Amino acid sequence: MATDALDELDFGTLSTLDVLGTKIELFTAGDGPPLLFLHGIDGIEGSAPLLRELAGAFTVHAPSHPGFGTSDQPRNLNRVDDLGYFYLDLMDVLGLDRPVIVGSSFGGWVAAEIATKAPERVATLILASPFGLRTADRREQHVADIFMLSRQELNIRLNRQEPALSSLPEDRLRRTMRNDEALSRYGWTPYMHNPKLADRLHRVTCPTLIAWGEEDAIIGPAYRQAYAAALPKADVAVIEAAGHRLHADRPEALSAHIAAFAGR
């Protein structure tokens, strides 16, 4: 069962997984084909609505990225490029041969890195509001700088209702601060992208779906077009009445897209 700090995840099991000496918080739920879920900027707890939906069709494995939640933060993991290799090791430890891989937001970037490194290890790839590509050119910013926004403005753009940090119990506050710190470590510079990723995405050979929220206030149209150009064989789904956090805004709709695409 989930701890008191993670009541949202009371429909599955939280455990600790040792990945070559790095202890990772792992949430598991459901029954069916294996699915590796890689969370976004708000941790696995923020993805609970989607995880609940996915658990109806898949065996969901949802780790907290190194540095997030209660997962260890090894010193040698400081780039999302590193996380791509780390998750291949995690898949080996879990015995995941060719799972469906779903990445949301920051986790979409991580999922794309995995698929460029070992495309044969991925049955189906779903990227929901993914980061990872260059976020600006010389004249225009295509992705909002989430590190420069006030917490209030960020919550508005994410359509996220978050209690004041001063009102959070200690365990929840610690998770929030660790999540923010880890995101900064991986995404501060270069801002939320790997300059080499665009030139590697041609290696992705598995069926791929990119999903965007119609009302995303973080990622703009030019950035979406860049992803479509880098993955020209990918299907694209635009989900109405949803912003950047598809996993929280429209979990039923996103889950239906995932199940239908993975079952093709």
GUPA-174194 format. One record per residue (C-alpha): chain; x, y, z. Coordinates in steps of 0.2 Angstrom, whole numbers, plus 5000, padded with zeros to 4 digits. Example, Ala and Ser with C-alpha at 12.3 -4.5 7.8 and 13.67 -1.06 7.14 Angstrom:
% GUPA-174194
> lose:u:v:w
> A:5062:4978:5039
> A:5068:4995:5036
% end
This chain:
% GUPA-174194
> lose:u:v:w
> A:5000:5000:5000
> A:5005:5018:4998
> A:5012:5028:5012
> A:5002:5042:5020
> A:5012:5054:5009
> A:5006:5046:4993
> A:4988:5043:4997
> A:4984:5046:4978
> A:4993:5029:4975
> A:4983:5018:4986
> A:4978:5006:4972
> A:4995:4999:4970
> A:5011:4994:4979
> A:5026:5005:4983
> A:5043:4996:4985
> A:5061:4999:4983
> A:5071:4992:4969
> A:5090:4991:4969
> A:5097:4995:4952
> A:5116:4992:4952
> A:5117:5000:4969
> A:5105:5014:4966
> A:5089:5012:4976
> A:5074:5017:4967
> A:5056:5020:4973
> A:5044:5010:4962
> A:5025:5010:4961
> A:5017:4994:4953
> A:4999:4991:4949
> A:4987:4982:4938
> A:4988:4966:4927
> A:4991:4964:4909
> A:5005:4968:4897
> A:5020:4977:4905
> A:5021:4995:4904
> A:5035:5006:4910
> A:5028:5024:4915
> A:5041:5038:4916
> A:5033:5053:4926
> A:5034:5071:4923
> A:5039:5086:4933
> A:5026:5083:4947
> A:5033:5065:4951
> A:5023:5049:4951
> A:5011:5056:4964
> A:5006:5069:4951
> A:5003:5055:4938
> A:4991:5045:4949
> A:4975:5048:4939
> A:4983:5041:4923
> A:4991:5027:4932
> A:4975:5022:4939
> A:4967:5021:4922
> A:4982:5012:4914
> A:4982:4999:4928
> A:4965:4993:4921
> A:4974:4987:4905
> A:4992:4985:4909
> A:5005:4979:4923
> A:5011:4997:4927
> A:5029:4999:4933
> A:5031:5018:4938
> A:5048:5022:4946
> A:5053:5039:4953
> A:5067:5045:4943
> A:5084:5046:4952
> A:5083:5061:4964
> A:5064:5062:4964
> A:5053:5056:4977
> A:5063:5044:4989
> A:5074:5038:4975
> A:5093:5039:4977
> A:5103:5053:4967
> A:5119:5046:4962
> A:5133:5059:4958
> A:5136:5052:4941
> A:5118:5054:4935
> A:5116:5072:4930
> A:5110:5072:4912
> A:5094:5065:4905
> A:5106:5056:4893
> A:5112:5047:4908
> A:5095:5042:4913
> A:5092:5034:4896
> A:5106:5021:4900
> A:5100:5020:4918
> A:5083:5014:4913
> A:5089:5001:4902
> A:5098:4994:4917
> A:5082:4995:4927
> A:5072:4986:4913
> A:5085:4972:4915
> A:5083:4971:4934
> A:5064:4970:4932
> A:5065:4958:4917
> A:5056:4969:4905
> A:5060:4963:4888
> A:5050:4974:4876
> A:5037:4984:4887
> A:5026:4998:4881
> A:5035:5014:4887
> A:5025:5029:4891
> A:5033:5046:4896
> A:5024:5062:4901
> A:5032:5079:4900
> A:5050:5077:4907
> A:5047:5058:4907
> A:5043:5060:4888
> A:5061:5066:4886
> A:5068:5052:4896
> A:5058:5039:4886
> A:5064:5047:4869
> A:5082:5045:4875
> A:5079:5026:4879
> A:5071:5023:4862
> A:5086:5031:4853
> A:5099:5020:4863
> A:5090:5003:4862
> A:5075:5004:4850
> A:5074:4985:4850
> A:5070:4986:4868
> A:5053:4996:4866
> A:5037:4988:4859
> A:5028:5004:4858
> A:5032:5022:4863
> A:5020:5035:4869
> A:5027:5053:4872
> A:5014:5064:4881
> A:5019:5083:4880
> A:5038:5078:4879
> A:5052:5089:4882
> A:5069:5085:4875
> A:5072:5096:4859
> A:5079:5113:4858
> A:5067:5125:4866
> A:5071:5141:4858
> A:5080:5149:4843
> A:5089:5166:4842
> A:5073:5175:4840
> A:5059:5166:4849
> A:5056:5155:4865
> A:5046:5140:4860
> A:5045:5132:4878
> A:5041:5143:4893
> A:5055:5143:4905
> A:5048:5134:4920
> A:5063:5139:4931
> A:5060:5157:4929
> A:5041:5157:4932
> A:5035:5160:4950
> A:5027:5145:4958
> A:5010:5153:4956
> A:5012:5157:4938
> A:5019:5139:4935
> A:5003:5132:4943
> A:4992:5142:4933
> A:5001:5137:4917
> A:5000:5119:4922
> A:4982:5120:4928
> A:4988:5113:4944
> A:4980:5117:4961
> A:4994:5115:4974
> A:4993:5119:4993
> A:5005:5132:5000
> A:5022:5124:5003
> A:5021:5131:5021
> A:5005:5120:5024
> A:5013:5104:5018
> A:5017:5090:5031
> A:5036:5087:5032
> A:5036:5071:5021
> A:5026:5079:5007
> A:5037:5095:5008
> A:5053:5085:5006
> A:5046:5076:4991
> A:5041:5092:4983
> A:5058:5100:4986
> A:5068:5084:4980
> A:5057:5084:4964
> A:5061:5102:4961
> A:5079:5100:4964
> A:5081:5085:4953
> A:5072:5093:4939
> A:5084:5108:4940
> A:5099:5096:4940
> A:5093:5088:4924
> A:5085:5102:4915
> A:5093:5118:4920
> A:5106:5119:4907
> A:5105:5117:4892
> A:5087:5121:4896
> A:5076:5106:4896
> A:5084:5098:4881
> A:5098:5087:4874
> A:5106:5096:4859
> A:5110:5079:4851
> A:5093:5071:4853
> A:5085:5078:4837
> A:5099:5070:4827
> A:5096:5053:4836
> A:5077:5052:4835
> A:5079:5043:4818
> A:5084:5028:4827
> A:5067:5026:4835
> A:5060:5012:4825
> A:5045:5006:4836
> A:5027:5012:4833
> A:5027:5030:4841
> A:5013:5041:4847
> A:5015:5059:4852
> A:5001:5067:4862
> A:4998:5085:4865
> A:4986:5095:4875
> A:4976:5107:4865
> A:4978:5120:4878
> A:4996:5117:4883
> A:5003:5134:4890
> A:5021:5127:4892
> A:5025:5121:4875
> A:5021:5131:4859
> A:5016:5126:4841
> A:5034:5127:4833
> A:5041:5115:4846
> A:5027:5103:4842
> A:5031:5104:4824
> A:5049:5101:4827
> A:5045:5085:4836
> A:5034:5079:4822
> A:5048:5083:4809
> A:5061:5073:4820
> A:5049:5058:4821
> A:5040:5059:4804
> A:5033:5042:4806
> A:5025:5045:4823
> A:5006:5047:4825
> A:5000:5063:4833
> A:4985:5065:4844
> A:4979:5082:4851
> A:4968:5080:4866
> A:4955:5093:4868
> A:4952:5102:4885
> A:4969:5097:4891
> A:4985:5107:4895
> A:5003:5101:4898
> A:4999:5089:4911
> A:4989:5077:4900
> A:4991:5063:4914
> A:4981:5074:4926
> A:4969:5085:4915
> A:4962:5070:4904
> A:4968:5054:4911
> A:4954:5044:4904
> A:4957:5051:4886
> A:4975:5049:4887
> A:4974:5031:4893
> A:4962:5026:4879
> A:4974:5033:4866
> A:4988:5023:4874
> A:4978:5007:4875
> A:4972:5008:4857
> A:4989:5013:4850
> A:4998:4999:4860
> A:4985:4986:4855
> A:4986:4989:4836
% end
